[in-house]
Amino acid sequence: MKARVTVTLKAGVLDPQGQAIEGSLRSLGFDGVASVRQGKVFDLVLEGTDEESARSQLNSICEKLLANTVIENYSVEITN
């Protein structure tokens, strides 16, 4: 089973990397970009499990390793 986990900063958390990207876009002439927030995407392959078990396992993986839940949100998408 395949899954995609997306981790993003929570609203209100400063994003210096996003601000640097935004500044670079402006210097390259992309003036229409109002703001940039950066995040992370993880593609995982889980061996032989049902969707409910997979989702539970993925939430645990996110809580323990992939996301700092104090400052980040995460979403899990099962892609099969």
BELLINQUI-V584171 format. One record per residue. RES is the residue in one letter. NEAR is the number of other ideal C-beta (glycine too) atoms within 12 Angstrom. Layout:
res=RES near=NEAR
res=RES near=NEAR
This chain:
res=M near=23
res=K near=19
res=A near=31
res=R near=25
res=V near=33
res=T near=25
res=V near=27
res=T near=25
res=L near=26
res=K near=18
res=A near=12
res=G near=9
res=V near=19
res=L near=14
res=D near=21
res=P near=14
res=Q near=17
res=G near=21
res=Q near=18
res=A near=16
res=I near=20
res=E near=22
res=G near=17
res=S near=16
res=L near=18
res=R near=17
res=S near=12
res=L near=12
res=G near=9
res=F near=14
res=D near=11
res=G near=10
res=V near=18
res=A near=11
res=S near=15
res=V near=21
res=R near=26
res=Q near=22
res=G near=25
res=K near=22
res=V near=19
res=F near=22
res=D near=18
res=L near=25
res=V near=16
res=L near=25
res=E near=12
res=G near=10
res=T near=19
res=D near=14
res=E near=19
res=E near=13
res=S near=17
res=A near=27
res=R near=22
res=S near=18
res=Q near=25
res=L near=35
res=N near=22
res=S near=19
res=I near=21
res=C near=28
res=E near=20
res=K near=13
res=L near=19
res=L near=28
res=A near=28
res=N near=18
res=T near=19
res=V near=10
res=I near=17
res=E near=25
res=N near=24
res=Y near=30
res=S near=22
res=V near=32
res=E near=20
res=I near=25
res=T near=18
res=N near=13
